[in-house]
Amino acid sequence: MAHPKRQWPFTDDLEPAVVKAQKLTENEGHPCMRDYDNVTQEFMATMIREYHARLCAQAPMPDHTQETSLLNASWVRAFQVTGVNLAHTPQLAKLVTIQGSQVRGQLKSKLWLLVKAIYGFYSSQSKSAIKKNWALAEELKEGTNFTFKHMAAQEDGWCRFLKAALIQKIVNTMWFANKHDDGVIFPNHFKPFPYLALALVLTAIYEQMTGTWMDIAFTIQEYHNIFESHLNCLWAFEEATKEVGVLPGICN
């Protein structure tokens, strides 16, 4: 049954007064947006989309301070869009910050089939297939070969860096597949494509390079150092090619 939207009160200076979320359904499991009234759902849906975009563009593997900053900025933006001055609660905040693990999980799941198809990993769990997969994975990780077109790192130096087909395919699939995706809806966050999101992509690809297709959790704790390594590599690449603007050209 649909619930009517609430009319929020206004203060003397015509700013919307703070309104509290109304929880209509008690849920013993994880908190869900559908447990709340329509006004809260509209606000939270807007905020989650904003947080999702900011997370990928500004801090894909945030520490607590960065997470709080993203949350606050997204809360302000949701207020600007909806006109609802919703009271901040830990329960509502959790609905938003959980997006971090969901983004990484979504990226990982989209990558899995692409990695298999593009690099030729075997699906079989036989010992010989695992051995071949492991050898291929090690070759791809060596010197970040997986970032180069035709694995040409040693032959062509920087010139084919980030030209691997997988990188463009996963960026398109994750953020630009249709008009409703974040890359299209939030050009202010994704045009040009942010270096931090690119570092997240490289980290996610690296995470797939085990050769055994084990379900390894793509967590901040496990992969933050690898993420930072890829990000530093991007900064170094930009510095080394700044006279010709290679990296900005790729991201544009």
N, C-alpha and C positions, 0 to 999 in steps of 0.2 A: 504494500500500500504506500502510495507516495505521500510524503509529508509536505505541507505548505512551507514555503520559505519564510523565515523570520524577518521582521522589520527591525533593524537595529536602531537604537536610540542615538540621538546626536547631542553633543555638548554645546555650550553657548557659542563657541567659535566655529560651529558647523563641522567640526571634525567628528567622525564616527566614534562613539564611545566604545570602550572595550566590551566585547561580547564573549560569552563562555560557550565552548562546545557542548552540545547536548548529546550525550551518549544514549542511544535508543535501545541498544542490544548489548547484553553482557556476554562477553566471549572469554571462555577459559583459556583459549590458546593465545596465539600471537594477536596483537591488536590489529584491527582491520578498519579501513576507511568507511566501509559500509555500515559499521556499527553506529555511525554518527548521523546527525541531522543533515539535511540537504545543503544548508549554507556552509557548514563545516566541510562537507565533502567537496563542494565547489572550490573553497579556499585551498584545501589540502591538495586537490588534483592540480591546481595551478602552481602551488608551491613545489610539489614534487617534480613537475616538469622543469621548473626553473632550477631546482637543486641538481637534478640529473645533468642538465647542461653545464652548470657551473662546476660541478664535480669533475666532469670529463675534461673541461677546458682549463681549470685553474688548480685543481689538486686531486688527481685521480686516486692517490693513495695518501689520504690526509692524516695528519696527527690530530690530537684533540683540539688544539687551537685552531687549526685550519678548518676542521669539521664545524666548529662553533661559528666561525666567521662565515662559512658557506650557508649554514643554517639561518643565521641572522639576516644575511643579504637576501636570501630566498624568501624569508618571511616578509621582509619589507616589500619586495617586488610583488608578492601575492596580495598584499594589502593594497598596493597601487593599482593592480589590475582588477581586483574584485570589489574594492571599497569596503571590505570586511576587516575590522580591527579585532582579529581573533586573539583571545588570551593564549599566551604561550604556556604549554604544559609539557612535562616530561613524556607523557604518553603520546602526544601528538608529535613531539620532536623525534621520538623513536620511529614513527611511521616514515619519517623523512630520511633520517640518517641510515636506515637499513638499506637505502638505495645503493650505497657504496658496494656492498657485497653482491647485490643484484646486478649492478652494471658489470662487474667483473665476471660474474657467472654467465651473463648473457653474451659477453664478448667471447668467453671461452667456448661456449656451446656453438656459436656461429663459426668459430675458427676450426673446430675439430674436423668437419668434413672437408673444408677448404685445404687444410694442411695435408690431409691424406691424398686428396685428388691432385694437388699441384706438385707435391714432392714425391709422390709414388710410394708412400708407406704401405706395408702389407696389413690386411685386416686379420690374417691368421694369427693364432696364438701358439703356433708350432715353434719349436726351439730355433729352427733355421730362420723362420720369418722374424722372430724377435731379435735374433742376432743381426740380420740384415737391417732391420729398423734401427737398432741401436747404433750400428756403424754409420748409417745415413744421418741419424740425429747428431752424432758426434761431429761428423763432417760439416753439417749445417751450422752448428754452434761455434765451430772453430773460427776465430776471427770474425764472428757474426756474419758468416757467409750467407745466412738466410736473408740478409737485408740487400744482397747484391743480385742484380740481374745475371742469370747464367752462372751464379757462384763465381764471379769474376774479380773477387776482392784483390787477389794477389796480382792479377794480370793488368787490371785497369786502374788500380788505386781508387781515388774518391769518385771517379767519373760515373760509375754505375751504382754508387751507394744509394739505397732507398728506392731502387728501380725494380725490385722484385715484384712480380705480379700479385703475389699474395697480399702485400701491404695495401695496394690500391683497392683490391677486391674487398678486403675486410673493412676498410674505411668506408667504402660505398655501402656495403651491406649493413654495417652497424649504425651509420649516421645519415646516409643520404639515399636510402633505398626508395623512399616515396615522400610525398609532400608533407606527411605527418611526422617525419623523423626529425630529431633534434637539430641536425645539421642544416635542415631547410627552415625550420621554425625559428631557430635562434642564430641568424647570421652574425649577430653581434658577438656571439661566443665562438663561432666556427668558421668565420671568414676573416682572415686566413685560418687554415686549419692549425690549431694550437700545438706547439711543440710538446706540451705535457700529454696531450691525448695521443700524439704519435709515439711518445715514449711508452705509454700504456700499451699500445698496439704491439710494439716491439717486445715488451715484457711478456705479453700474452702469447705471442708466437714462441718465444723462448720457452715458456712454460710447457708448451706442447711438445717440445723436442726431448722427450724421454726415450722414445723408441719402443716403449712397452704399453702405451695407452692406458696407464694407470690413472685413476681418478684422483689427482692431486689437488688439494684445495688451493685456489688462487687467492691467497690471503695477503693482507698488508704485511703481517708478521713474517711470512715466508718469502715474499718477493719485493719488499721495499728496497733493499739494497740493489737488487737487479734493476729495478725501475730507475733508481738514481744513477746507476751505471749507464743505462741507455740514454737518460736525459743528459748526462754530462758528455756523452759521445756526440749527441746532437749539437750541444753548445760548441764543442770543439770543431765539429764539421762546419758549423756556421762561421766560426772565427777563421778557419782555414780557407774558406771559399768566399769570404765577405766581399772581396773586390768584384766578384761576378754575381753575387747574390743567389747562389745555387739553392740553399735551403728555403729562403723565402719564396723562390720561384716554384719549388716543389709544393710548398704548403698553400700557395695561391691557386 
